[in-house]
Amino acid sequence: MIVAGKKSEVYWGEGNWIILDIGFSNDGKTCGFALGDETTRLLRFGETRKLIIDQIMKQKGRVNLVIEAPLSVCFDLRRNPKGRSVEKQDLNSRYWYVGPGCVVMTAAMYLIHDIHEAIKHSPSVEVRLFEGFVSFKKGASDHRKDVQDLREIVKNAHLWQDKIYDPGQLKQGETDEIVSAFRVAGLDCGVPAVIVA
């Protein structure tokens, strides 16, 4: 089963951690990947997908999966898409429904679908899902560094509680509705905590 991870469940000693800065490209290694304390790697999407599913099936228990992509979405009272609180910084925004956010959310949907299909007959397997959010950087993205930064926050979560957001903290307004990004595909995993690096 795939469930939304909670802020209180972000600590290194709990379960096995897989951290992914997801990419979706045909011609390049655009996924930053780390399993636990292993060295971060750059991989292609298909290769990353296989590694993650193999690791989850090998674990046969709880796996904590952080994906750097929008895993929840927000709508206003009129059902128009709206940015989440973490997606705005000063005058800059990186909303889930614009540009690169849509691409990596699509990649995450395919990955989550494939994980769901792989584990649906394995009741002992639980994937606890967390969203990573690494944005507002100066210069080009470094997918391996993004994974390292997210891992450091998870490893030192007791020092970085202000960088970990519960679903309620994602709203910009009282009437905003925050839901799973996968609900539209019939895979409502809930709204995971967001880890901001």
C-alpha positions in Angstrom: 0.0 0.0 0.0 1.1 3.6 -0.7 0.4 6.1 2.1 1.1 9.8 2.7 4.0 10.3 5.1 3.5 12.6 8.0 5.8 15.3 9.3 6.3 13.3 12.6 7.5 10.4 10.5 10.4 12.3 9.0 13.4 10.9 10.9 16.4 8.9 9.6 16.2 6.0 11.9 12.7 4.9 10.6 12.6 2.5 7.8 14.5 2.6 4.5 14.8 5.9 2.7 14.9 6.4 -1.0 15.3 9.9 -2.2 14.6 10.9 -5.8 14.9 14.1 -7.8 12.7 12.8 -10.6 13.3 13.7 -14.3 11.5 12.7 -17.4 13.7 12.8 -20.4 14.3 10.4 -23.3 17.9 11.4 -23.9 19.6 12.1 -20.6 20.2 11.1 -17.0 17.8 13.5 -15.3 17.0 11.6 -12.1 19.1 12.2 -9.0 18.8 9.0 -6.8 20.0 7.9 -3.4 19.3 4.8 -1.4 20.0 5.5 2.3 23.5 6.7 2.8 24.7 5.4 -0.6 26.4 7.8 -3.0 24.0 9.8 -5.0 23.7 8.8 -8.7 22.4 10.2 -11.9 20.1 7.8 -13.8 17.5 7.7 -16.6 13.8 7.5 -15.7 13.4 3.8 -16.7 16.5 2.7 -14.8 15.4 4.7 -11.7 11.9 3.2 -11.8 13.3 -0.4 -11.9 15.7 0.3 -9.0 13.0 1.7 -6.8 10.5 -1.1 -7.5 13.2 -3.7 -7.0 14.3 -2.1 -3.7 10.7 -1.9 -2.4 10.0 -5.5 -3.3 13.3 -6.6 -1.7 12.5 -4.7 1.5 9.1 -6.5 2.2 8.2 -3.9 4.8 8.1 -0.1 5.1 10.0 2.1 2.6 10.1 5.8 2.9 10.1 7.4 -0.6 10.9 11.1 -1.1 10.1 12.4 -4.6 11.1 15.9 -5.7 7.9 16.7 -7.6 4.4 18.0 -6.7 2.6 15.1 -5.0 -0.3 17.3 -3.9 -2.3 20.0 -5.7 -4.4 22.9 -4.6 -7.7 24.4 -5.8 -9.5 27.5 -4.8 -13.2 27.6 -3.9 -14.2 27.8 -7.6 -12.1 24.8 -8.4 -9.4 26.8 -10.2 -5.8 25.6 -9.7 -4.0 27.6 -7.0 -0.4 27.6 -5.7 0.6 26.1 -2.5 2.3 28.1 0.3 5.7 26.5 -0.4 5.6 27.4 -4.1 5.9 31.2 -3.5 8.9 33.0 -2.3 9.0 36.8 -2.3 8.0 37.7 -5.9 8.9 34.3 -7.3 6.7 31.3 -7.8 7.0 27.7 -8.9 3.4 26.6 -8.9 2.5 22.9 -9.4 0.4 23.6 -12.5 2.9 25.7 -14.5 6.0 24.6 -16.5 8.4 22.1 -15.0 6.1 21.3 -12.1 3.6 19.6 -14.6 6.4 17.6 -16.2 7.8 16.1 -13.0 4.3 15.6 -11.6 3.5 13.5 -14.7 6.7 11.5 -14.2 5.8 10.9 -10.5 2.3 9.7 -11.6 3.8 7.1 -13.9 6.2 6.0 -11.1 3.5 5.8 -8.4 1.3 3.9 -10.8 4.0 1.3 -11.5 4.8 1.0 -7.8 1.2 0.5 -7.0 0.9 -2.3 -9.7 4.1 -4.0 -8.3 3.0 -4.1 -4.7 -0.8 -4.4 -4.9 -0.6 -8.2 -4.1 2.0 -7.8 -1.4 0.2 -6.7 1.8 3.4 -6.6 3.8 4.8 -3.8 1.7 4.1 -0.2 2.7 5.5 2.8 0.8 5.4 5.9 2.8 5.4 8.8 0.4 7.0 12.3 1.0 7.3 15.2 -1.3 10.6 17.0 -1.8 10.6 20.6 -2.9 13.9 22.1 -4.1 13.4 25.3 -5.9 14.3 29.0 -6.1 18.0 28.1 -6.7 20.6 30.2 -8.4 22.0 28.6 -11.5 21.3 25.3 -13.2 19.8 22.3 -11.3 22.2 19.7 -9.9 20.0 16.6 -9.4 22.6 14.8 -7.2 23.0 17.9 -5.0 19.2 18.3 -4.7 19.0 14.7 -3.4 21.9 15.3 -1.0 20.2 18.4 0.4 16.9 16.6 0.9 18.7 13.7 2.6 20.4 16.1 5.0 17.1 17.5 6.1 15.7 14.1 6.6 18.8 13.0 8.6 18.6 16.1 10.7 14.9 16.6 10.8 15.0 17.6 14.5 17.0 20.7 13.5 14.9 21.5 10.4 11.2 21.3 11.6 10.5 24.6 9.9 11.5 23.0 6.5 8.9 20.2 6.8 5.3 21.1 6.1 2.1 19.2 7.1 -0.8 19.3 4.6 -2.6 22.1 6.5 0.4 24.3 6.1 0.3 24.1 2.3 -2.9 26.2 2.1 -2.6 29.9 1.3 -6.3 30.5 2.2 -8.8 28.9 4.6 -11.0 27.7 1.7 -8.2 26.1 -0.3 -8.5 22.4 -1.0 -5.3 20.4 -0.9 -5.6 16.9 -2.4 -3.3 14.1 -3.7 -1.9 14.8 -7.2 -2.8 11.1 -8.0 -6.5 11.3 -7.1 -7.2 12.2 -10.8 -5.7 8.8 -11.8 -7.6 6.9 -9.1 -4.6 6.5 -6.8 -5.4 8.8 -3.9 -2.4 8.2 -1.6 -3.3 11.2 0.6 -1.4 14.4 1.0 2.2 13.8 2.1 4.4 16.0 4.2 6.6 18.3 2.1 10.3 18.6 2.8 11.7 21.9 1.5 15.4 22.2 0.7 
